[in-house]
Amino acid sequence: MVFLNGVGVRGKRSNHLELNQPSSRSKEGISKHNINISGFRGLLSLQGRVKNIIIFIADSLRYDYYPKELEDYGLVVKCIAQSIFTPVSLASIVTGLNPPRHMIKDFSDPIPSTIPTIFDLPVNVSFWDHPHDPLYKVLRRPPRIPLEKLKEPFIYVERTDETHVPYDPYYKNRPEGYKKYVRIVRRNKSKLISDYTRAIERAFNIFLDRLHILKRRGILNRTLAIFLSDHGEILAEYGGLLFHNFPPCPETVYVPLAMIHPDVERGLVKNVVVRHVDVFPTIIRMLGLKLPIFTEGLSIIDILSKNIEVYGFNWYRRSRFKITILVYGIKMAME
C-alpha cells in the first residue's frame, strides 16, 4: 500500500531509487518528518556545487495529496502557487515574477522578450512537454531536448498532465472524453478520488524515472531536482465543485515543492512556506551565478535556513458573460 497523505493506493513501487544517503535522523537531530530549522546543512552545502537543475511539474497536484515517498528523497515544503491557471503559474515559476509583472493571462500570451526567464540563463536548457502544447508559446519556445541527450550544465523543465483531469487515462485525448469523464465523477466521488491518487502514482513514477536517468548518466550528485505543481485541485469540496477553474482556495493554491539531492536532508519541513516566485532565485543561487536579474522571490535556501516568513500572491482572471473578474489572494507563510 502506497500512502498519499493518508490516501492509500494499492501497488508496489517498481522503480524506487536509492540516493545513497544515510537516514535523515542524524546526529544533528533532524527528524525525517519534521526537520528543524537548524538542520539544512546539506542544502546549504550545495550552493555553487551543482551543475544541473531539473524542475518536474505535476499538473494539478494539491498539497495534501503529495506522494509521501517524496519525504524519502528530499525536503518537502508547502508552496503557494501564484495562480490556479497553468500559463500564469508557469510564467511565475520561470521568471520569478508575480502575474501583474510578467503580464501572462492566457495560453495566447508569450512572456515579454524584455523579461529574463530560466531558459535565458547561461546553461543548456530544455522544456519537455507535448510538442504541440500551447505552453511552448507562453515560454517563448525554448528547446525541446530529452533529458538523456541534454549536455551539462543544464536546466531541464518538464510538465506532466497525468494528474490533470481526466485522471483516468482511458478518457484522455478522446473525443468528448473530458465531458464524459466529468459526468461520471460528478456522480461517483470514490472513483474521482481513486483516479486522482492513481494519477499521482503515475506522475511520481515518471519523476523517479528521470532520477534514474541521472543516475545512469552518472550525474545524480551534480544535479538538484525540484518537484512541484503549477496549482492544486478541488475534489468535490465546497458543495461539489470540481477541478481548478474557480475559486482560489487552500485546495487550489497550496502545492508541494520538494528539493532532492543525495546530500539534502529528507523529510517534511513544517511551519515554513515558499512560493513559485522563489524557484528562479533559488536556481541562480544553486548554480553559483551572479546575475543582475530582478525577481520578486527569495532563495528558498534563505527562507528555510533563516526561517523567513513570506507572503504569497495568487492571481486569477475569470471571464463570464462578458464580465471580467480579477481575483487576488494573499496567503500567509505560517498559516
Order of alpha helices (4+ residues) and beta strands (2+ residues): beta-beta-alpha-beta-beta-alpha-alpha-beta-alpha-beta-alpha-alpha-beta-beta-alpha-beta-alpha-beta-beta-alpha-alpha-beta-beta
